[in-house]
Amino acid sequence: QVQLVESGGGLVQPGGSLRLSCAASGSIFSIYAMNWYRQAPGKERELVATITSGDSANYADSVKGRFTVSRGNARNTLFLEMNSLEPEETADYYCNALASHGRVEYDYWGQGNQVTVSS
């Protein structure tokens, strides 16, 4: 089992920056990739950024060059640094961990963290 607890959301002005954190606990050794998703009101959840256990990162085209995903030195914290935020990026942001235990795959989610971009 893996538990994910997010923090760092809030209100930011257009063009501003915000950093989200996701603290993982439990069987973190089983995690092979972690993701950030977001879901805006009335829209489907979309993948924003991915980082693998080897620290290979990928981003949605809409956030490339503005967002940075990283993991802490202790490997149990996931970060999303967001710069030049736009009002349409107002959404609930979710941390996600993909893990494997033997041949069984698991999908874990954080509770979600609201980000509001508004003046």
C-alpha positions as CSV (number, residue, x, y, z in Angstrom):
1,Q,0.0,0.0,0.0
2,V,1.1,3.5,-0.8
3,Q,-0.4,6.6,0.7
4,L,-0.2,10.0,-1.0
5,V,-0.8,13.3,0.7
6,E,-0.7,16.5,-1.3
7,S,-0.1,20.1,-0.3
8,G,0.7,23.5,-1.8
9,G,-2.4,24.5,-3.7
10,G,-4.1,27.8,-3.4
11,L,-4.8,31.1,-5.2
12,V,-2.3,32.6,-7.5
13,Q,-2.5,35.5,-9.9
14,P,-2.1,35.0,-13.7
15,G,1.5,34.7,-14.6
16,G,2.4,33.6,-11.1
17,S,4.0,30.5,-9.7
18,L,3.1,27.8,-7.4
19,R,4.7,24.6,-6.2
20,L,2.7,21.4,-5.3
21,S,4.0,18.7,-3.1
22,C,3.0,15.1,-2.7
23,A,4.3,13.0,0.2
24,A,4.4,9.3,-0.3
25,S,4.5,6.8,2.5
26,G,4.1,3.0,2.8
27,S,5.6,0.7,0.2
28,I,7.3,3.5,-1.8
29,F,10.0,1.0,-3.0
30,S,7.3,-0.5,-5.3
31,I,6.7,2.8,-7.1
32,Y,8.0,2.9,-10.7
33,A,6.4,6.1,-11.9
34,M,4.6,9.1,-10.5
35,N,2.3,11.5,-12.3
36,W,0.5,14.8,-11.8
37,Y,-3.0,15.1,-13.3
38,R,-5.4,17.9,-13.2
39,Q,-9.2,18.2,-13.7
40,A,-10.8,21.5,-14.4
41,P,-14.5,22.1,-13.8
42,G,-16.6,20.3,-16.4
43,K,-13.6,18.8,-18.1
44,E,-11.9,15.4,-18.1
45,R,-8.9,14.7,-16.0
46,E,-5.7,15.2,-18.0
47,L,-2.1,14.1,-17.5
48,V,0.2,17.0,-16.8
49,A,3.6,15.5,-16.0
50,T,5.2,12.1,-15.4
51,I,8.5,11.1,-13.7
52,T,9.9,7.6,-13.6
53,S,12.0,5.9,-10.9
54,G,15.0,6.8,-13.1
55,D,14.0,10.5,-13.1
56,S,12.9,10.6,-16.7
57,A,10.3,13.3,-17.0
58,N,7.6,14.0,-19.6
59,Y,5.1,16.8,-19.9
60,A,1.9,17.6,-21.6
61,D,2.5,20.0,-24.6
62,S,0.5,22.7,-22.9
63,V,2.9,22.9,-19.9
64,K,6.3,22.3,-21.5
65,G,8.8,24.9,-20.5
66,R,6.6,26.2,-17.7
67,F,6.1,23.2,-15.4
68,T,8.8,21.1,-13.8
69,V,8.3,17.7,-12.1
70,S,10.9,16.4,-9.6
71,R,11.4,14.0,-6.7
72,G,13.0,14.8,-3.4
73,N,16.3,13.4,-2.4
74,A,14.6,10.9,-0.1
75,R,12.5,9.8,-3.1
76,N,9.3,9.9,-1.0
77,T,8.2,13.4,-2.1
78,L,7.0,14.5,-5.6
79,F,7.0,18.1,-6.6
80,L,5.4,20.1,-9.4
81,E,6.8,23.6,-9.9
82,M,4.4,25.6,-12.0
83,N,5.3,28.9,-13.6
84,S,3.5,31.4,-15.8
85,L,0.2,30.1,-14.7
86,E,-2.9,30.9,-16.8
87,P,-6.5,31.2,-15.6
88,E,-7.6,28.2,-17.7
89,E,-5.2,26.1,-15.6
90,T,-7.5,26.5,-12.6
91,A,-8.2,22.9,-11.6
92,D,-7.9,20.2,-9.0
93,Y,-4.4,18.8,-9.2
94,Y,-3.9,15.1,-8.3
95,C,-0.8,13.2,-7.5
96,N,-0.7,9.6,-8.8
97,A,1.7,6.7,-8.2
98,L,2.0,3.6,-10.2
99,A,3.4,0.6,-8.4
100,S,4.0,-3.1,-8.9
101,H,4.0,-5.9,-6.3
102,G,5.2,-9.0,-8.2
103,R,2.9,-9.3,-11.2
104,V,0.2,-7.1,-9.8
105,E,-0.1,-3.4,-10.8
106,Y,-1.4,-0.8,-8.5
107,D,-2.7,2.7,-9.0
108,Y,-2.7,5.1,-6.1
109,W,-4.1,8.7,-5.9
110,G,-3.8,11.7,-3.6
111,Q,-6.8,13.5,-2.3
112,G,-6.5,16.4,-4.8
113,N,-5.4,19.9,-4.3
114,Q,-7.2,23.0,-5.7
115,V,-5.3,25.5,-7.7
116,T,-7.1,28.7,-8.6
117,V,-5.4,31.2,-11.1
118,S,-7.3,34.5,-10.9
119,S,-6.7,38.2,-10.4
